[in-house]
Amino acid sequence: MREIYEQLGISSQVYDFGREIEETLKDRFAEFDKIAEYNQMKVLLAMQKNKVSEECFHSSSGYGYSDYGRDTLEKVYADAFHTEACLVRPQIACGTHALAIALFGNLRPGDEMLSPAGKPYDTLEEVIGIRPSKGSLAEYGITYRQVDLLADGTFDYENIKKAINDKTRLVAIQRSKGYQTRPSFSVKQIGELIAFVKGIKPDVICMVDNCYGEFVDTIEPSDVGADMMVGSLIKNPGGGLAPIGGYIAGTKECVENASYRMTCPGLGMEVGATLGVNRSFYQGFFLAPMVTKGALKGAVFAANVYERLGFAVVPNSTEPRQDIIQAVTLGTPEGVIAFCKGIQAAAPVDSYVDPEPWDMPGYDSQVIMAAGAFVQGSSIELSADGPMKPPYAVYFQGGLTWEHAKLGILMSLQKLVDAGILSKEKLV
Ligand SMILES: *Cc1c(COP(=O)(O)O)cnc(C)c1O
C-alpha cells in the first residue's frame, strides 16, 4: 500500500500520519455507513415501488411529451423524499436556477419573502435583488426581509416573530452554511424553525435550500414540514453521474407553481425532453447515499488531520455533520495555494495542471480553485477553493469515493510539507 501511495507522490511520513488518524475514526465512519445503508434502502424502496424498468432509460427529444422515464424518476424522488411531487430536470441549469424557479413560481407581486436564518447563498442575492439585478424578485415587486442569527448561531425567534406580517408568503431556510462561518443546521433544527413559523402563520410556504445536505442524515427537511426542498444534481443527489440538473421536491401545489416558471404557464411539467440523461439521473440517485458517505468520510478525515496539526477547522474533528463542506484555515496565502495544488494533483482529470489564484467575477479578492472533475464545476467531486484574503481558509468538499478524498487530503498535506509550510517534525 505504502508503495502505490509513494508512486502517487505521498511520502511514507505523510502516509503513516494519515493512517494513524484514520485508525481513530472507525466509530465515526461506522456511523456514516449506517446512515448510508438506511438511505440506500430508502432509494431502493422508492425505485421498486415505482417499478423502475429498462424503459425508463429511454431518451426523448423535441417537446418531450410523455417521457415515461422522466415522469417515473420524479415519482422516485418524491417517494424517497416523502413529498407529493417533484421536478427533476436537465433543463434546470444549476442549484441557483432551481431555487430561482421555486421562488418566482411561488411568489407574486406584493408578497414578501423572509430569510429567518441570515443572509442566503451569494448567488441568491441577485435572484432576490439584495444586490440590484436585472429580472430580480425585487423588480417584480416582491419584497425581502431578513433576520440574522444570534451571536451563538441559533435562530432569533423573537425577531422572526416580529418579521412575519400580512405580506409574508414564503420563508427560505438554507441548510448548509455554504461559504459562511455560521454552523450548518440539522434537519431537526430546521423542523423546529418551520414549526415556529407555521405556528404564527400556518399558510406560509417554507422552502429549504437543501444543497450539499441530501443523504447526510436519515431524514430530510421534507420530513419535518418543509413545503419545498431544492437542490442541485451536480451535488449529492446526482451521485456524481448526473451531468446537469436540479430538483424541487414538495407539495403538489408548490411544485406545480414552480413548473410554470421552469417552462411556462400552461405547459408546466408536461414538456421538457430528457435528451438521454435519464439513465445517469437514475443511476446517480441510486449511488448518491454511498457517494455522500464517501464525501463525509473525507470531510471528517480532513478535519482530524488538520486539527491535529494545529489549524482551525469548521466543523471541528468531533462535531456532527449536516453537510459535506469542510473549512480549514491555513492562515497564509502560501498555505491556501499549496492545499489547493494538492487537491488538484490528486484528481483523476487534469491532475497535471497547477491551480492559480485569479480575479473571479463577483468576488472582492482573488480566488483559487482546485477541481479535476468529470463534470464541470461538480462539487460532489473532490474540489477545494478559497478566497485569497484573511483568514486564508479553504473550503473543501466532495470526493466520489472515500479513497479518492483521502488521497486528496494526503496530497494537500504533502504539498504543504514540500513547500516548507509544514515541518516534517509535526507529522508524528
Ligand atoms: C451550491 C449551492 C447553491 C447553488 O449553487 P449553484 O452553483 O448554482 O449550483 C445554493 N445554495 C447552497 C447552500 C449551495 O451550496
The ligand as an SDF file (V2000), in Angstrom:
LIG
                    3D

 15 15  0  0  0  0  0  0  0  0999 V2000
  -24.2610   25.2250   -4.3520 C   0  0  0  0  0  0  0  0  0  0  0  0
  -25.2690   25.9290   -3.5870 C   0  0  0  0  0  0  0  0  0  0  0  0
  -26.2930   26.6660   -4.2200 C   0  0  0  0  0  0  0  0  0  0  0  0
  -26.4440   26.7590   -5.6990 C   0  0  0  0  0  0  0  0  0  0  0  0
  -25.2810   26.8960   -6.3820 O   0  0  0  0  0  0  0  0  0  0  0  0
  -25.0920   26.5620   -7.9200 P   0  0  0  0  0  0  0  0  0  0  0  0
  -23.6480   26.8270   -8.0900 O   0  0  0  0  0  0  0  0  0  0  0  0
  -25.9620   27.4820   -8.6980 O   0  0  0  0  0  0  0  0  0  0  0  0
  -25.4520   25.1420   -8.1680 O   0  0  0  0  0  0  0  0  0  0  0  0
  -27.2130   27.2800   -3.4020 C   0  0  0  0  0  0  0  0  0  0  0  0
  -27.1550   27.1860   -2.0670 N   0  0  0  0  0  0  0  0  0  0  0  0
  -26.1970   26.4810   -1.4380 C   0  0  0  0  0  0  0  0  0  0  0  0
  -26.2030   26.4040    0.0440 C   0  0  0  0  0  0  0  0  0  0  0  0
  -25.2270   25.8220   -2.1770 C   0  0  0  0  0  0  0  0  0  0  0  0
  -24.3000   25.1150   -1.5430 O   0  0  0  0  0  0  0  0  0  0  0  0
  1  2  1  0
  2  3  1  0
  2 14  2  0
  3  4  1  0
  3 10  2  0
  4  5  1  0
  5  6  1  0
  6  7  2  0
  6  8  1  0
  6  9  1  0
 10 11  1  0
 11 12  2  0
 12 13  1  0
 12 14  1  0
 14 15  1  0
M  END
$$$$
